[in-house]
């Protein structure tokens, strides 16, 4: 067999994890501090290592779809000529 198997790393440092999640290092550190991610630390004062599987789980849990702008209800009423006059909001020209 001539092909060599590539070893995929499971644990990565915070800087690499932040890049993986497309967020800043500081935001990731805040999420770690808030308990959103468990960390692996092999000794006191050692670097935080994050499991790529946890990062993937975070991504899956935070996916959402954006509704189509035409099917979503509007937050504000649409002003028409008839309700502008009725509400007294039509400006004199």
N, C-alpha and C positions, 0 to 999 in steps of 0.2 A: 504494500500500500504506500503510494508516494505522497498522498495528500496528508497534511498534518491537521489535526483538530485544533481549532482555536478555542482557547479557554475564555469564557465570558466571566467577567468579574461580577460578583453578586453584591459586594460592599463597595461603596464609593464615598469619597469625602464630601463635605458640605458644598464646597465650591462647584464640584462636578455635578452634584445632585441638584443644586440651584439651576445650573445651566440646563440640565436634563428636564427640569420642570418649567423652564423659561421664566424664572423669577430671580430677584436679587438674592444675594447671600443673606442680607439682613432680614428679608421676608421669610426665608426658609428658617433662619435661626429663631425668629419669633414663633413660627409654627412649631418648631421643636420645643421651645420653651413652654408653649401653650399645650403641649402634649399631643399634637397632631401626628407626630412621627416618633417612633421609638428609635433609639440610637444604640449602636454597639460601640463600646469603649473598652479596649483591652487592658488599660491601666489608668489609674487616677491621673488626670491631666492630659491624657492622650487625646488624639483627634476623634471627633465624632465621625462614625461611619454609618451610612444609611443603606438599608437593604433596597435594591432596585425593585424588588417585588412590592415593598411598601409604597414606593414612589408610583409604581404602576397602579396600585390600588387607589391611591389618592387621585390620580388622573381619572380613573374609571368612576369614582364616586362623585367627582365634580363636573362631569360632563352634563351639558344641558343643551336643549335646542332652543333656538330663538324663533318665536312665532313669526309667521308671515305678516308683514306690516299691514297688508290689506285685510287680513282676517282677525287681527287683534283689535279689541275694543280701544277706542281712543280715550285718552285721559281727559281731554278737554273737549267741550262741545264745539262743533264746527259752526262758525258764524256764516249765516246766509243773509241775504238782503232782508228777508222777512223777519228774522229774529233780531237783527240789528236795529231795525226801526222799532219793533215792539219793546225792546229793552232800553231804548233811548241811547244806544251807543253809536248811532250813525252820526258822523260828523258833518257839519254843514260845510259846503264847499265854497 
